[in-house]
Amino acid sequence: MKRFFMALLCCMMAFATSVMAQTKADDIVGTYKAVQNGVNSKVKIFKVAGGYRAQVIWVDNLKKEDGSIRTDEKNPDKSKRGVRADQIVLVDKVTFQDGEWTNGKIYDPTRGKTFKVCITFKDAKTLKVKGSWGPFSESVYWTKL
């Protein structure tokens, strides 16, 4: 009987540890304020099959001076150049391991370029989003709303 309770206790601890790890990975989920080249936007991070995705959901200057909607005109994939600026996927399929989200790519619509990405929390409400290409890297900070 004592062995049964010990085995049950071990199973419960393993389950609790797995649940806590999942909760930690999901801490990234939410809506963030992002500023890139002086332009304010809101980015939503959510869970998808295979990881997490960050997608623009609002941009400060959606309309151009002529009244037309801004699109992803610098995208190297011609089929995506018609995507509205407030619907662009910035980060796709990052996975959580050892306190950071990696193994994905970040897309910079201001340059039309894609980079490796590493995302960590700077503090409880600020994400450090670091894009890198070879030895070069650039970090931006997104604030949780």
MDTraj code that builds the backbone (N, CA, C; nanometers):
import mdtraj as md
import numpy as np

residues = "MET LYS ARG PHE PHE MET ALA LEU LEU CYS CYS MET MET ALA PHE ALA THR SER VAL MET ALA GLN THR LYS ALA ASP ASP ILE VAL GLY THR TYR LYS ALA VAL GLN ASN GLY VAL ASN SER LYS VAL LYS ILE PHE LYS VAL ALA GLY GLY TYR ARG ALA GLN VAL ILE TRP VAL ASP ASN LEU LYS LYS GLU ASP GLY SER ILE ARG THR ASP GLU LYS ASN PRO ASP LYS SER LYS ARG GLY VAL ARG ALA ASP GLN ILE VAL LEU VAL ASP LYS VAL THR PHE GLN ASP GLY GLU TRP THR ASN GLY LYS ILE TYR ASP PRO THR ARG GLY LYS THR PHE LYS VAL CYS ILE THR PHE LYS ASP ALA LYS THR LEU LYS VAL LYS GLY SER TRP GLY PRO PHE SER GLU SER VAL TYR TRP THR LYS LEU".split()
xyz = np.array([
    [0.0822, -0.1187, 0.0000],
    [0.0000, 0.0000, 0.0000],
    [0.0870, 0.1256, 0.0000],
    [0.1969, 0.1182, 0.0762],
    [0.2880, 0.2325, 0.0824],
    [0.3468, 0.2616, -0.0558],
    [0.3789, 0.1573, -0.1310],
    [0.4336, 0.1748, -0.2663],
    [0.3300, 0.2395, -0.3574],
    [0.2052, 0.2014, -0.3412],
    [0.0979, 0.2585, -0.4227],
    [0.0903, 0.4098, -0.4015],
    [0.0930, 0.4533, -0.2753],
    [0.0851, 0.5960, -0.2453],
    [0.2087, 0.6708, -0.2955],
    [0.3244, 0.6086, -0.2858],
    [0.4475, 0.6706, -0.3363],
    [0.4395, 0.6857, -0.4888],
    [0.3907, 0.5829, -0.5566],
    [0.3765, 0.5886, -0.7024],
    [0.2747, 0.6950, -0.7412],
    [0.1644, 0.7017, -0.6669],
    [0.0612, 0.8021, -0.6929],
    [0.1169, 0.9424, -0.6725],
    [0.1927, 0.9620, -0.5663],
    [0.2532, 1.0910, -0.5380],
    [0.3501, 1.1315, -0.6495],
    [0.4309, 1.0376, -0.6962],
    [0.5254, 1.0662, -0.8049],
    [0.4512, 1.1054, -0.9320],
    [0.3436, 1.0353, -0.9634],
    [0.2639, 1.0678, -1.0828],
    [0.2033, 1.2073, -1.0712],
    [0.1522, 1.2389, -0.9527],
    [0.0919, 1.3707, -0.9325],
    [0.1964, 1.4814, -0.9461],
    [0.3160, 1.4592, -0.8953],
    [0.4223, 1.5595, -0.9059],
    [0.4659, 1.5763, -1.0515],
    [0.4762, 1.4677, -1.1246],
    [0.5130, 1.4757, -1.2656],
    [0.4071, 1.5517, -1.3446],
    [0.2801, 1.5259, -1.3157],
    [0.1706, 1.5962, -1.3826],
    [0.1741, 1.7449, -1.3492],
    [0.1954, 1.7792, -1.2231],
    [0.1996, 1.9199, -1.1813],
    [0.3158, 1.9920, -1.2486],
    [0.4305, 1.9275, -1.2586],
    [0.5457, 1.9871, -1.3247],
    [0.5160, 2.0114, -1.4717],
    [0.4515, 1.9166, -1.5372],
    [0.4166, 1.9322, -1.6783],
    [0.3168, 2.0448, -1.6984],
    [0.2200, 2.0589, -1.6092],
    [0.1212, 2.1666, -1.6184],
    [0.1890, 2.3013, -1.5971],
    [0.2807, 2.3104, -1.5003],
    [0.3508, 2.4365, -1.4762],
    [0.4370, 2.4743, -1.5957],
    [0.5026, 2.3779, -1.6597],
    [0.5841, 2.4068, -1.7776],
    [0.4968, 2.4586, -1.8907],
    [0.3791, 2.4009, -1.9079],
    [0.2871, 2.4458, -2.0120],
    [0.2408, 2.5877, -1.9847],
    [0.2090, 2.6173, -1.8606],
    [0.1661, 2.7514, -1.8241],
    [0.2775, 2.8502, -1.8540],
    [0.3994, 2.8171, -1.8253],
    [0.5137, 2.9048, -1.8526],
    [0.5243, 2.9318, -2.0017],
    [0.5091, 2.8317, -2.0841],
    [0.5160, 2.8496, -2.2287],
    [0.4040, 2.9400, -2.2768],
    [0.2864, 2.9279, -2.2180],
    [0.1712, 3.0081, -2.2597],
    [0.1756, 3.1514, -2.2078],
    [0.2744, 3.1854, -2.1253],
    [0.2859, 3.3224, -2.0756],
    [0.3013, 3.4231, -2.1897],
    [0.3494, 3.3790, -2.3021],
    [0.3716, 3.4672, -2.4168],
    [0.2399, 3.5090, -2.4835],
    [0.1350, 3.4319, -2.4632],
    [0.0065, 3.4580, -2.5280],
    [-0.0503, 3.5912, -2.4794],
    [-0.0967, 3.6737, -2.5743],
    [-0.1563, 3.8024, -2.5384],
    [-0.1426, 3.9033, -2.6504],
    [-0.1798, 4.0263, -2.6196],
    [-0.1718, 4.1360, -2.7159],
    [-0.0647, 4.2336, -2.6691],
    [0.0185, 4.2781, -2.7628],
    [0.1325, 4.3620, -2.7323],
    [0.1327, 4.4880, -2.8187],
    [0.1880, 4.5952, -2.7623],
    [0.2119, 4.7167, -2.8387],
    [0.3526, 4.7053, -2.8945],
    [0.3652, 4.7293, -3.0245],
    [0.4953, 4.7250, -3.0897],
    [0.5155, 4.8561, -3.1653],
    [0.6368, 4.9066, -3.1619],
    [0.6707, 5.0285, -3.2357],
    [0.7888, 4.9949, -3.3263],
    [0.7716, 5.0164, -3.4552],
    [0.8782, 4.9898, -3.5519],
    [0.8896, 5.1103, -3.6437],
    [1.0058, 5.1714, -3.6474],
    [1.0301, 5.2913, -3.7291],
    [0.9278, 5.4008, -3.7010],
    [0.8914, 5.4178, -3.5744],
    [0.7993, 5.5227, -3.5347],
    [0.6527, 5.4931, -3.5590],
    [0.6205, 5.3732, -3.6072],
    [0.4821, 5.3357, -3.6349],
    [0.4317, 5.2438, -3.5238],
    [0.3200, 5.2812, -3.4615],
    [0.2591, 5.2003, -3.3558],
    [0.1723, 5.0911, -3.4167],
    [0.1780, 4.9750, -3.3550],
    [0.0905, 4.8649, -3.3964],
    [0.0603, 4.7780, -3.2758],
    [-0.0390, 4.6924, -3.2921],
    [-0.0717, 4.5929, -3.1906],
    [-0.0512, 4.4561, -3.2535],
    [0.0118, 4.3691, -3.1767],
    [0.0450, 4.2352, -3.2227],
    [-0.0180, 4.1360, -3.1263],
    [-0.0858, 4.0372, -3.1813],
    [-0.1463, 3.9325, -3.0990],
    [-0.0623, 3.8062, -3.1126],
    [-0.0246, 3.7491, -2.9988],
    [0.0480, 3.6222, -2.9981],
    [-0.0479, 3.5153, -2.9485],
    [-0.0573, 3.4079, -3.0246],
    [-0.1491, 3.3006, -2.9898],
    [-0.0881, 3.1667, -3.0261],
    [-0.1456, 3.0624, -2.9677],
    [-0.0974, 2.9265, -2.9871],
    [-0.1521, 2.8699, -3.1177],
    [-0.0659, 2.8034, -3.1925],
    [-0.1048, 2.7321, -3.3147],
    [-0.0416, 2.5939, -3.3094],
    [-0.0846, 2.5078, -3.4002],
    [-0.0230, 2.3751, -3.4073],
    [0.1259, 2.3927, -3.4349],
    [0.2080, 2.3357, -3.3513],
    [0.3520, 2.3439, -3.3708],
    [0.4190, 2.4610, -3.3026],
    [0.3456, 2.5413, -3.2245],
    [0.4115, 2.6511, -3.1537],
    [0.3222, 2.7715, -3.1320],
    [0.3813, 2.8901, -3.1514],
    [0.3117, 3.0163, -3.1290],
    [0.3310, 3.1067, -3.2498],
    [0.2326, 3.1927, -3.2739],
    [0.2348, 3.2844, -3.3876],
    [0.2080, 3.4255, -3.3371],
    [0.2742, 3.5242, -3.3979],
    [0.2492, 3.6658, -3.3698],
    [0.1990, 3.7297, -3.4983],
    [0.0829, 3.7952, -3.4879],
    [0.0221, 3.8560, -3.6057],
    [-0.0228, 3.9979, -3.5728],
    [0.0018, 4.0889, -3.6654],
    [-0.0442, 4.2263, -3.6490],
    [-0.1968, 4.2254, -3.6511],
    [-0.2591, 4.2981, -3.5564],
    [-0.4055, 4.3073, -3.5547],
    [-0.4528, 4.4522, -3.5679],
    [-0.3592, 4.5475, -3.5552],
    [-0.3933, 4.6887, -3.5694],
    [-0.2654, 4.7648, -3.6002],
    [-0.2766, 4.8617, -3.6891],
    [-0.1621, 4.9471, -3.7213],
    [-0.2103, 5.0918, -3.7274],
    [-0.1280, 5.1805, -3.6732],
    [-0.1626, 5.3218, -3.6586],
    [-0.1952, 5.3903, -3.7916],
    [-0.1200, 5.3622, -3.8931],
    [-0.1375, 5.4305, -4.0210],
    [-0.1824, 5.3330, -4.1299],
    [-0.2950, 5.2696, -4.1093],
    [-0.3434, 5.1678, -4.2032],
    [-0.3707, 5.2261, -4.3416],
    [-0.4185, 5.3501, -4.3449],
    [-0.4488, 5.4115, -4.4744],
    [-0.3350, 5.5014, -4.5196],
    [-0.3072, 5.4936, -4.6485],
    [-0.2081, 5.5827, -4.7089],
    [-0.2716, 5.7201, -4.7280],
    [-0.1901, 5.8162, -4.7696],
    [-0.2400, 5.9519, -4.7915],
    [-0.3510, 5.9570, -4.8955],
    [-0.3467, 5.8665, -4.9940],
    [-0.4500, 5.8654, -5.0985],
    [-0.5766, 5.7907, -5.0555],
    [-0.5785, 5.7387, -4.9320],
    [-0.6959, 5.6698, -4.8793],
    [-0.6952, 5.5193, -4.8993],
    [-0.6000, 5.4675, -4.9740],
    [-0.5927, 5.3224, -4.9950],
    [-0.5319, 5.2551, -4.8719],
    [-0.5591, 5.1266, -4.8579],
    [-0.5106, 5.0480, -4.7438],
    [-0.3669, 5.0039, -4.7690],
    [-0.2819, 5.0197, -4.6672],
    [-0.1430, 4.9714, -4.6766],
    [-0.1432, 4.8189, -4.6797],
    [-0.0570, 4.7647, -4.7619],
    [-0.0426, 4.6195, -4.7733],
    [0.1039, 4.5809, -4.7555],
    [0.1303, 4.4534, -4.7563],
    [0.2649, 4.3985, -4.7381],
    [0.3398, 4.4015, -4.8708],
    [0.3584, 4.5197, -4.9248],
    [0.4114, 4.5354, -5.0600],
    [0.5578, 4.4958, -5.0771],
    [0.6344, 4.4831, -4.9691],
    [0.7755, 4.4449, -4.9795],
    [0.7972, 4.2947, -4.9613],
    [0.6889, 4.2182, -4.9444],
    [0.7027, 4.0749, -4.9224],
    [0.7655, 4.0093, -5.0451],
    [0.8708, 3.9293, -5.0260],
    [0.9333, 3.8624, -5.1405],
    [0.8402, 3.7598, -5.2070],
    [0.7400, 3.7119, -5.1331],
    [0.6401, 3.6207, -5.1891],
    [0.5293, 3.7056, -5.2509],
    [0.5269, 3.7126, -5.3817],
    [0.4317, 3.7992, -5.4527],
    [0.2868, 3.7713, -5.4153],
    [0.2559, 3.6476, -5.3782],
    [0.1176, 3.6130, -5.3435],
    [0.0741, 3.6750, -5.2103],
    [0.1711, 3.7245, -5.1299],
    [0.1389, 3.7840, -4.9996],
    [0.1430, 3.9370, -5.0019],
    [0.1733, 3.9960, -5.1140],
    [0.1854, 4.1416, -5.1206],
    [0.0525, 4.2136, -5.1047],
    [-0.0575, 4.1446, -5.1197],
    [-0.1896, 4.2044, -5.1024],
    [-0.2429, 4.1935, -4.9606],
    [-0.1691, 4.1302, -4.8707],
    [-0.2130, 4.1160, -4.7315],
    [-0.2140, 4.2539, -4.6658],
    [-0.3242, 4.2859, -4.6018],
    [-0.3368, 4.4152, -4.5336],
    [-0.2309, 4.4283, -4.4241],
    [-0.1855, 4.5501, -4.4006],
    [-0.0822, 4.5749, -4.2994],
    [-0.1272, 4.5346, -4.1599],
    [-0.2591, 4.5324, -4.1359],
    [-0.3092, 4.4933, -4.0039],
    [-0.3403, 4.3444, -3.9943],
    [-0.2844, 4.2646, -4.0866],
    [-0.3056, 4.1195, -4.0846],
    [-0.1778, 4.0404, -4.1122],
    [-0.0650, 4.1071, -4.1104],
    [0.0621, 4.0425, -4.1430],
    [0.1085, 3.9513, -4.0290],
    [0.1499, 3.8309, -4.0636],
    [0.2081, 3.7380, -3.9659],
    [0.3562, 3.7747, -3.9519],
    [0.3954, 3.8108, -3.8298],
    [0.5338, 3.8515, -3.8046],
    [0.6212, 3.7357, -3.7594],
    [0.5689, 3.6540, -3.6684],
    [0.6443, 3.5412, -3.6131],
    [0.5597, 3.4169, -3.6289],
    [0.6228, 3.3075, -3.6703],
    [0.5469, 3.1849, -3.6872],
    [0.6210, 3.0656, -3.6298],
    [0.5462, 2.9833, -3.5597],
    [0.5887, 2.8533, -3.5080],
    [0.7128, 2.8564, -3.4204],
    [0.7208, 2.9554, -3.3308],
    [0.8271, 2.9500, -3.2306],
    [0.7851, 2.8506, -3.1236],
    [0.8817, 2.7841, -3.0674],
    [0.8545, 2.6860, -2.9628],
    [0.9285, 2.7251, -2.8357],
    [0.8764, 2.6807, -2.7228],
    [0.9302, 2.7185, -2.5921],
    [1.0260, 2.6139, -2.5404],
    [1.1418, 2.6616, -2.4941],
    [1.2380, 2.5730, -2.4306],
    [1.3332, 2.6564, -2.3460],
    [1.3523, 2.6162, -2.2232],
    [1.4484, 2.6814, -2.1325],
    [1.4260, 2.8322, -2.1192],
    [1.2996, 2.8744, -2.1067],
    [1.2700, 3.0146, -2.0809],
    [1.2696, 3.1060, -2.2012],
    [1.2796, 3.0483, -2.3225],
    [1.2743, 3.1317, -2.4428],
    [1.1990, 3.0617, -2.5544],
    [1.1498, 3.1411, -2.6461],
    [1.0760, 3.0902, -2.7616],
    [1.1673, 3.1053, -2.8824],
    [1.1998, 2.9921, -2.9463],
    [1.2938, 2.9917, -3.0588],
    [1.2436, 2.8971, -3.1670],
    [1.3330, 2.8647, -3.2593],
    [1.3080, 2.7698, -3.3691],
    [1.2046, 2.8207, -3.4682],
    [1.1862, 2.9504, -3.4737],
    [1.0930, 3.0084, -3.5692],
    [1.1607, 3.1208, -3.6451],
    [1.0810, 3.1918, -3.7203],
    [1.1293, 3.3032, -3.8013],
    [1.0485, 3.4277, -3.7687],
    [1.1114, 3.5427, -3.7848],
    [1.0412, 3.6700, -3.7725],
    [1.0521, 3.7412, -3.9065],
    [0.9407, 3.7976, -3.9479],
    [0.9340, 3.8688, -4.0746],
    [0.9278, 4.0185, -4.0462],
    [1.0127, 4.0952, -4.1119],
    [1.0141, 4.2405, -4.0984],
    [0.9496, 4.3002, -4.2231],
    [0.8236, 4.3426, -4.2134],
    [0.7547, 4.3945, -4.3317],
    [0.8093, 4.5290, -4.3800],
    [0.8846, 4.6001, -4.2949],
    [0.9415, 4.7273, -4.3399],
    [1.0575, 4.7052, -4.4359],
    [1.1179, 4.5864, -4.4301],
    [1.2296, 4.5532, -4.5195],
    [1.1979, 4.4378, -4.6146],
    [1.0920, 4.3634, -4.5838],
    [1.0604, 4.2459, -4.6648],
    [1.1573, 4.1321, -4.6420],
    [1.2130, 4.1227, -4.5227],
    [1.3144, 4.0212, -4.4909],
    [1.2678, 3.9330, -4.3760],
    [1.3203, 3.8098, -4.3737],
    [1.2893, 3.7130, -4.2691],
    [1.4186, 3.6745, -4.1984],
    [1.4103, 3.6635, -4.0650],
    [1.5270, 3.6337, -3.9828],
    [1.4942, 3.5245, -3.8810],
    [1.5985, 3.4613, -3.8251],
    [1.5792, 3.3714, -3.7108],
    [1.5328, 3.4569, -3.5954],
    [1.4543, 3.3983, -3.5036],
    [1.4026, 3.4765, -3.3925],
    [1.4231, 3.4051, -3.2596],
    [1.4460, 3.4851, -3.1573],
    [1.4507, 3.4380, -3.0192],
    [1.3721, 3.5392, -2.9372],
    [1.2730, 3.4910, -2.8624],
    [1.1882, 3.5788, -2.7830],
    [1.2029, 3.5418, -2.6358],
    [1.2260, 3.6421, -2.5529],
    [1.2353, 3.6232, -2.4084],
    [1.1609, 3.7375, -2.3394],
    [1.1299, 3.7183, -2.2126],
    [1.0716, 3.8266, -2.1344],
    [1.1843, 3.9088, -2.0730],
    [1.1819, 4.0393, -2.0974],
    [1.2751, 4.1315, -2.0315],
    [1.2284, 4.1532, -1.8884],
    [1.0961, 4.1697, -1.8730],
    [1.0322, 4.1772, -1.7422],
    [0.8910, 4.1217, -1.7597],
    [0.8076, 4.1328, -1.6584],
    [0.6755, 4.0698, -1.6609],
    [0.5858, 4.1184, -1.7751],
    [0.6077, 4.2384, -1.8263],
    [0.5208, 4.2937, -1.9300],
    [0.5925, 4.3288, -2.0595],
    [0.7203, 4.2977, -2.0706],
    [0.7964, 4.3370, -2.1884],
    [0.8649, 4.2171, -2.2529],
    [0.8369, 4.1958, -2.3816],
    [0.9045, 4.0917, -2.4576],
    [1.0238, 4.1511, -2.5316],
    [1.1331, 4.0807, -2.5276],
    [1.2483, 4.1145, -2.6112],
    [1.2417, 4.0214, -2.7309],
    [1.2236, 4.0788, -2.8489],
    [1.2120, 4.0018, -2.9721],
    [1.3390, 4.0280, -3.0520],
    [1.4225, 3.9253, -3.0628],
    [1.5541, 3.9407, -3.1254],
    [1.5584, 3.8642, -3.2575],
    [1.5766, 3.9381, -3.3640],
    [1.5936, 3.8770, -3.4952],
    [1.7409, 3.8714, -3.5290],
    [1.7843, 3.7613, -3.5898],
    [1.9267, 3.7514, -3.6240],
    [1.9462, 3.6860, -3.7601],
    [2.0549, 3.7275, -3.8212],
    [2.0970, 3.6735, -3.9496],
    [2.2478, 3.6595, -3.9405],
    [2.2931, 3.5359, -3.9291],
    [2.4354, 3.5125, -3.9087],
    [2.4809, 3.5771, -3.7787],
    [2.5920, 3.6515, -3.7808],
    [2.6420, 3.7152, -3.6584],
    [2.5714, 3.8473, -3.6239],
    [2.4824, 3.8924, -3.7101],
    [2.4142, 4.0200, -3.6894],
    [2.2779, 3.9990, -3.6256],
    [2.2402, 4.0901, -3.5358],
    [2.1091, 4.0790, -3.4720],
    [2.0553, 4.2179, -3.4388],
    [1.9236, 4.2221, -3.4202],
    [1.8558, 4.3449, -3.3803],
    [1.7418, 4.3050, -3.2882],
    [1.7248, 4.3813, -3.1813],
    [1.6175, 4.3526, -3.0861],
    [1.5165, 4.4655, -3.0845],
    [1.3902, 4.4276, -3.0708],
    [1.2820, 4.5229, -3.0483],
    [1.2092, 4.4765, -2.9226],
    [1.1351, 4.5672, -2.8619],
    [1.0647, 4.5356, -2.7386],
    [0.9148, 4.5586, -2.7579],
    [0.8364, 4.4581, -2.7203],
    [0.6908, 4.4665, -2.7288],
    [0.6364, 4.4690, -2.5866],
    [0.5423, 4.5611, -2.5614],
    [0.4835, 4.5765, -2.4291],
    [0.3458, 4.5141, -2.4235],
    [0.3240, 4.4273, -2.3259],
    [0.1956, 4.3591, -2.3126],
    [0.0865, 4.4569, -2.2706],
    [-0.0264, 4.4499, -2.3376],
    [-0.1390, 4.5390, -2.3069],
    [-0.2333, 4.4734, -2.2096],
])
top = md.Topology()
chain = top.add_chain()
for i, resn in enumerate(residues, 1):
    res = top.add_residue(resn, chain, resSeq=i)
    for name in ("N", "CA", "C"):
        top.add_atom(name, md.element.get_by_symbol(name[0]), res)
traj = md.Trajectory(xyz[None], top)
